[in-house]
């Protein structure tokens, strides 16, 4: 059921409506919802997705006891816009957050506001990254901007607090404390949002020495020459060999460390860095060393996430909450782990656009099921509203995943996805582009310079061969352009972008 904005806004402020929902909740308990959201988590760094680099037993448990979505994607692979889309169920050009430079307006209607109006207790712990005070939450504790990996500062409704320790652990501590202190007469929504594994990939104390002697297999295209691609792939500034800085590579320590933490940090990195300097590596050998350092530290931050997901799942078991609590795990986008020689995200290529999505819903989702259907972060808001039995605003642009979770795939489920990235010029200098992805093909238009790329994902899953100009794909280009036009009309995409982008510090 879809409701109008006006009716939903009325419900959001009407005491009688709130009381009605509470009565309903007592007579028919609604599920709690925990939305675990990480930052830049590549599917290749989750063993449930077949990742070859690491083991993530606690994340795998969510998949084993629920549903894993193999074809989950984002609308725009950058932090703030992705988060705004999750909250609003809208593309950035409608919700007002097309770039990381934009703020989510406090009056924007979001699914937490609707759940709160419907009797849910709502909490937000961790990364926010939308520049304004969170609205629609009974309680929040959010990191300042990106936050730090150690000794984070949290903004709370009435004050700020700095907590000593490792941020992934602390966010979990505070999330569990909020659940423990909640109103047990209400169902709850918890948005449990980690900084990790975002740059600069600072490992926690429990994993500083993990796998230091291990050699990680190289990405298949670490030395990609971009032979069939144009200016965007060549002009970006996200190459492992050229654009990682001293903080990324751990030649300088995190500035927020306490003396004790710094001593522990240096005990790990000082001898490793000395050995590197003595080796005097150059050219491809230097790139390979940087890849090993980058990937190893990235995976160490992932391991802390997995540890803390395990803490949460165990807590739900121990407190008897597991049976009536939906657990959702996702990330704001994927990440390049050396593919095409890159780190970071932004491009519409698979490693960036694709994101993990695993959902455990006891009694509803058949354990161990896998979905190949095309889904997007655009769908998350509607999904959580339907899970809670709350009506969906007509202005939301996604589709609820509940039918898929119940094993009842609608015959008219989408067969194509729309994507758009806006931040040029800006961090990493990735050109603005939009495109369409189907099960087999991906068409990308770098519209400011009018360059096109087409990939046959069946024959070229790693997107190394742009076939846009090949005669054999002429009909495909035509049909994909038609589909692209249809999607831009469907999603009300304006023909002209907003004002030129100007990046803020620390993005």
QUIHUFEN-V612570 format. One record per backbone hydrogen bond with DSSP energy under -1.0 kcal/mol. CO is the residue of the C=O (numbers start at 0). NH is the residue of the N-H. E is the energy in kcal/mol with one decimal. If there is no record, write none. Layout:
BEGIN
co = (CO;CO)
nh = (NH;NH)
e = (E;E)
END
This chain:
BEGIN
co = (0;2;3;4;5;6;7;9;9;13;14;15;16;17;18;19;20;21;22;23;31;32;33;34;35;36;37;41;42;45;45;46;55;56;57;58;59;60;65;66;67;70;71;72;74;75;76;77;78;79;80;81;82;83;84;86;88;90;90;91;98;104;109;110;111;112;113;114;115;120;121;121;122;123;124;125;129;138;140;141;143;148;151;152;153;154;158;160;164;165;166;167;168;169;170;171;172;173;174;175;176;178;182;186;187;188;189;190;191;192;194;195;197;203;206;208;210;218;220;225;229;230;237;238;244;245;245;253;257;258;259;260;261;262;264;264;265;268;269;270;271;272;273;274;281;281;282;283;284;285;286;287;288;289;290;291;292;293;294;295;296;297;298;299;300;301;302;303;304;305;306;307;308;309;310;311;312;313;314;315;315;321;323;325;326;327;328;329;337;338;340;341;343;344;348;348;349;350;351;352;356;357;358;359;360;360;365;368;370;374;375;376;378;379;380;381;382;383;384;385;391;392;400;401;402;403;409;416;418;420;421;425;427;432;433;434;435;436;439;440;441;442;443;444;444;445;450;452;453;454;455;459;466;469;470;472;473;474;475;476;477;478;479;480;481;482;483;484;485;486;487;488)
nh = (391;393;7;8;9;10;11;12;13;17;18;19;20;21;22;23;24;25;26;27;325;189;327;191;329;193;331;44;45;48;50;49;59;60;61;62;63;64;368;358;370;374;354;376;419;77;345;81;82;83;84;85;86;87;88;110;396;93;94;95;101;107;113;114;115;116;117;119;118;188;137;138;190;140;192;142;103;123;125;154;146;166;162;143;160;141;155;153;150;169;170;171;172;173;174;175;176;177;178;179;180;181;185;120;32;122;34;124;36;126;197;38;200;206;209;211;213;221;223;228;233;234;342;242;248;250;251;256;261;262;263;264;265;266;267;268;269;272;273;274;275;276;277;278;284;285;286;287;288;289;290;291;292;293;294;295;296;297;298;299;300;301;302;303;304;305;306;307;308;309;310;311;312;313;314;315;316;317;318;320;321;324;31;33;359;35;357;37;340;341;239;337;335;346;351;352;353;334;333;73;68;328;66;326;363;364;368;67;69;72;378;379;382;383;384;385;386;387;389;388;2;395;404;405;407;406;412;436;434;432;423;428;236;420;444;418;442;416;456;437;454;435;452;433;446;450;445;443;466;441;459;462;469;472;473;476;477;478;479;480;481;482;483;484;485;486;487;488;489;490;492;491)
e = (-2.7;-2.8;-2.2;-2.8;-1.9;-2.3;-2.0;-1.0;-1.3;-1.7;-2.3;-2.3;-2.1;-2.0;-2.2;-2.1;-2.3;-1.8;-1.7;-2.2;-3.3;-2.6;-2.8;-2.6;-2.3;-2.1;-1.8;-1.8;-1.4;-1.2;-1.9;-1.9;-2.7;-1.2;-1.1;-1.4;-3.0;-2.3;-1.5;-2.4;-2.6;-2.3;-2.5;-1.5;-2.4;-2.3;-1.3;-2.1;-2.1;-2.5;-2.2;-2.1;-2.1;-2.3;-2.7;-2.5;-3.5;-1.5;-2.2;-1.3;-1.6;-1.9;-1.6;-2.5;-2.6;-2.2;-1.3;-2.7;-1.6;-2.7;-1.6;-1.4;-2.8;-2.3;-2.8;-2.1;-1.6;-1.7;-2.9;-3.2;-2.1;-2.8;-2.3;-1.1;-2.1;-2.4;-3.1;-3.1;-3.0;-2.4;-3.0;-1.3;-2.6;-2.6;-2.1;-2.7;-2.0;-1.9;-2.2;-2.3;-1.7;-1.0;-1.8;-2.8;-2.9;-2.5;-3.0;-2.7;-2.1;-2.4;-1.5;-2.1;-2.0;-1.9;-1.3;-1.0;-1.1;-1.6;-1.8;-1.3;-1.1;-2.7;-2.0;-3.2;-2.1;-2.5;-1.1;-1.4;-3.1;-2.2;-1.9;-2.5;-3.0;-1.6;-1.0;-2.4;-2.1;-3.0;-2.2;-2.1;-1.8;-2.3;-2.1;-1.2;-1.1;-1.0;-1.9;-2.4;-1.9;-2.5;-2.4;-2.2;-2.4;-3.0;-2.9;-2.2;-2.1;-2.4;-2.7;-1.7;-1.7;-1.7;-2.1;-1.3;-1.6;-2.7;-2.5;-2.0;-2.3;-2.1;-1.6;-2.0;-2.6;-2.5;-2.2;-2.5;-2.0;-2.9;-2.1;-1.4;-1.6;-1.5;-2.8;-3.0;-2.9;-3.3;-2.1;-2.0;-2.3;-1.7;-2.7;-2.3;-2.9;-2.1;-1.2;-2.6;-2.6;-1.4;-2.5;-1.8;-2.7;-2.9;-2.7;-2.3;-2.2;-2.4;-1.2;-2.2;-2.9;-2.1;-2.3;-1.1;-2.0;-2.4;-2.1;-2.4;-2.5;-1.5;-3.0;-1.1;-2.2;-1.4;-2.5;-2.0;-3.4;-1.4;-1.6;-2.0;-2.0;-1.8;-2.1;-1.9;-2.9;-2.9;-3.2;-1.9;-2.6;-2.3;-2.9;-3.1;-2.4;-2.0;-2.3;-1.8;-1.4;-1.7;-3.1;-2.9;-2.8;-1.7;-2.8;-1.9;-1.4;-1.8;-1.8;-2.6;-2.0;-2.6;-2.8;-2.3;-1.9;-2.2;-2.4;-2.3;-2.2;-2.3;-2.3;-1.9;-2.8;-2.6;-2.7;-1.1)
END
